Amino acid sequence: MDLNLTITGRCCDLALHPVSPATAQRIREEGRDIYKTKYLEWWRKGNTCTCGMKLGDESMVEVTCDGRQMFFNPAPIKDSAVLLRRRMYLDSKARFIALMGYDDEVCSLTWHWTGVQNYDPSCFEFFVHRWDRLLHEDGFYIVDDVRYDGRFASDYSWGERSGHSMIDPVVIDLEDVRREIAQGQTQVA
């Protein structure tokens, strides 16, 4: 049977990059205008992007098997969330990191599995990040990927996309974060 899990709401495309002190200062000074300074979507460069669905109160989660709506309780999605941990930056010589992108594009994302034998909602495994501290919002969940019965989706598709606004870039001084961690005051996020 064919199994689909669809989340409808807002998608995120966010990137976290180490930046030089000069670039950190420039980002602080220019704010959102920094996005205009280079080629379109330059802020996505590298392998530190997280693209997925923001899971919030307005999100709708739907599961279908061979086109028939199935019962699904979305509570376990948030239960599987982990705080974003970018130890590679904390353990590096980098002093500053910048968070750029958007988190408000209205859309849907459908994960599709073929050849599923039986439907059991407990067979879903969610890869969910919490970016609370970075985005200054409690409960900021991003569904990055999903497995069913140990398998990643056969394919996935984005749908119903319309418009987004770039966030105000966030510059984080890693020395402050390292100091907080050393004093046992915070978790990495």
C-alpha positions as CSV (number, residue, x, y, z in Angstrom):
1,M,0.0,0.0,0.0
2,D,1.0,3.6,-0.4
3,L,1.4,5.7,2.7
4,N,1.6,9.5,2.9
5,L,2.2,11.8,5.8
6,T,1.6,15.5,5.0
7,I,2.3,18.5,7.2
8,T,0.5,21.7,6.1
9,G,1.5,25.0,7.6
10,R,4.7,27.0,7.3
11,C,8.1,25.8,6.0
12,C,11.5,26.9,7.1
13,D,14.7,27.3,5.2
14,L,17.4,28.4,7.7
15,A,21.1,28.4,7.5
16,L,23.7,28.7,10.3
17,H,27.2,29.8,9.2
18,P,30.4,30.8,10.9
19,V,31.3,34.4,10.0
20,S,34.3,36.6,10.5
21,P,34.1,39.5,13.0
22,A,33.9,42.0,10.1
23,T,31.0,40.1,8.6
24,A,29.3,39.8,12.0
25,Q,29.5,43.5,12.4
26,R,28.2,44.1,8.8
27,I,25.2,41.8,9.4
28,R,24.4,43.6,12.7
29,E,24.6,47.0,10.9
30,E,22.6,46.0,7.8
31,G,20.0,43.7,9.3
32,R,17.7,42.3,6.6
33,D,19.5,44.5,3.9
34,I,22.4,42.0,4.1
35,Y,20.4,39.6,1.9
36,K,20.6,42.1,-1.0
37,T,24.4,42.3,-1.0
38,K,25.2,39.1,-2.9
39,Y,23.6,36.8,-5.5
40,L,20.2,35.4,-4.8
41,E,20.1,32.9,-1.9
42,W,23.8,33.1,-1.2
43,W,23.0,32.6,2.5
44,R,22.1,29.0,1.8
45,K,25.6,28.1,0.7
46,G,27.2,25.2,2.6
47,N,25.9,22.1,4.3
48,T,24.4,23.8,7.4
49,C,20.9,24.4,6.1
50,T,17.8,23.0,7.7
51,C,14.8,22.9,5.5
52,G,11.6,21.5,6.8
53,M,8.2,22.2,8.2
54,K,7.7,24.3,11.2
55,L,5.4,22.5,13.6
56,G,3.1,25.0,15.3
57,D,-0.4,25.4,16.5
58,E,-1.6,26.2,13.0
59,S,0.0,23.1,11.4
60,M,-2.1,20.3,10.2
61,V,-0.8,16.7,10.1
62,E,-2.6,14.2,7.9
63,V,-1.9,10.5,7.2
64,T,-3.4,8.6,4.3
65,C,-3.1,4.9,3.2
66,D,-4.0,4.3,-0.4
67,G,-5.9,7.6,-0.3
68,R,-7.9,6.8,2.8
69,Q,-7.5,9.1,5.8
70,M,-6.0,7.3,8.8
71,F,-6.0,8.2,12.5
72,F,-2.8,9.9,13.6
73,N,-2.0,11.7,16.8
74,P,0.7,14.4,16.1
75,A,1.9,14.6,19.8
76,P,4.8,12.2,19.3
77,I,6.4,14.5,16.7
78,K,7.2,17.2,19.3
79,D,8.2,14.5,21.8
80,S,11.0,13.4,19.5
81,A,12.5,16.9,19.2
82,V,16.1,17.6,20.2
83,L,17.7,21.0,20.8
84,L,19.9,22.1,17.9
85,R,23.4,21.1,18.7
86,R,26.2,22.5,16.5
87,R,29.2,21.3,18.4
88,M,31.3,21.6,15.3
89,Y,31.1,25.4,15.8
90,L,31.6,25.3,19.6
91,D,34.6,23.1,19.2
92,S,36.1,25.2,16.4
93,K,38.0,28.5,16.4
94,A,35.0,30.4,15.1
95,R,34.0,33.4,17.1
96,F,30.6,34.3,15.5
97,I,27.8,32.4,13.7
98,A,25.0,33.9,11.8
99,L,21.5,32.5,11.3
100,M,19.8,33.6,8.1
101,G,16.8,32.5,6.0
102,Y,13.0,32.3,6.5
103,D,10.5,30.5,8.6
104,D,7.1,31.6,7.4
105,E,6.4,30.3,3.8
106,V,2.9,28.8,3.6
107,C,3.2,25.3,2.1
108,S,2.9,21.6,2.7
109,L,5.3,18.8,2.6
110,T,4.3,15.2,1.9
111,W,6.5,12.1,2.6
112,H,5.4,9.1,0.5
113,W,6.3,5.4,1.1
114,T,5.5,2.6,-1.4
115,G,5.1,-1.1,-0.5
116,V,4.0,-0.6,3.1
117,Q,2.5,-3.8,4.5
118,N,0.5,-2.4,7.4
119,Y,-0.3,0.9,8.9
120,D,0.8,1.4,12.5
121,P,1.2,5.0,13.7
122,S,3.9,4.0,16.2
123,C,6.2,3.0,13.3
124,F,6.8,6.7,12.4
125,E,10.2,8.1,13.5
126,F,10.6,11.9,13.3
127,F,13.7,13.9,13.0
128,V,12.8,17.2,14.7
129,H,15.0,20.1,15.7
130,R,14.2,22.7,18.3
131,W,15.6,26.1,17.5
132,D,14.0,28.0,20.5
133,R,17.1,29.8,21.6
134,L,18.3,30.8,18.1
135,L,14.9,32.2,17.0
136,H,13.9,33.5,20.4
137,E,10.6,31.6,20.4
138,D,9.6,28.8,22.8
139,G,8.6,25.6,21.1
140,F,10.2,26.3,17.7
141,Y,10.0,22.8,16.1
142,I,11.3,22.0,12.6
143,V,10.4,18.6,11.2
144,D,13.5,17.8,9.1
145,D,12.7,14.2,8.0
146,V,10.5,11.2,8.7
147,R,11.0,7.4,8.6
148,Y,8.3,4.7,8.7
149,D,9.2,1.3,9.9
150,G,12.9,2.1,9.6
151,R,12.6,3.4,6.1
152,F,13.1,6.9,4.8
153,A,10.3,8.0,2.4
154,S,10.4,6.7,-1.2
155,D,10.0,10.3,-2.2
156,Y,8.6,13.6,-1.0
157,S,7.0,16.6,-2.5
158,W,6.4,20.2,-1.6
159,G,3.1,21.7,-2.4
160,E,1.0,24.8,-2.1
161,R,4.0,27.2,-1.7
162,S,3.3,30.9,-1.4
163,G,5.6,33.7,-0.3
164,H,8.0,34.2,2.6
165,S,9.8,36.9,4.5
166,M,13.4,36.7,5.4
167,I,14.1,36.8,9.1
168,D,16.2,39.4,10.8
169,P,19.7,37.8,10.7
170,V,20.8,36.7,14.1
171,V,24.5,37.0,15.0
172,I,25.7,34.8,17.9
173,D,28.9,35.4,19.8
174,L,30.2,31.9,20.4
175,E,32.5,33.1,23.2
176,D,29.3,34.0,25.2
177,V,27.8,30.5,24.5
178,R,31.1,28.8,25.4
179,R,31.3,30.8,28.7
180,E,27.6,29.9,29.6
181,I,28.3,26.2,28.9
182,A,31.4,26.2,31.0
183,Q,29.5,27.7,33.8
184,G,26.7,25.2,33.4
185,Q,24.1,27.9,32.7
186,T,22.7,26.8,29.3
187,Q,22.3,24.0,26.8
188,V,23.6,24.4,23.3
189,A,20.8,25.7,21.1
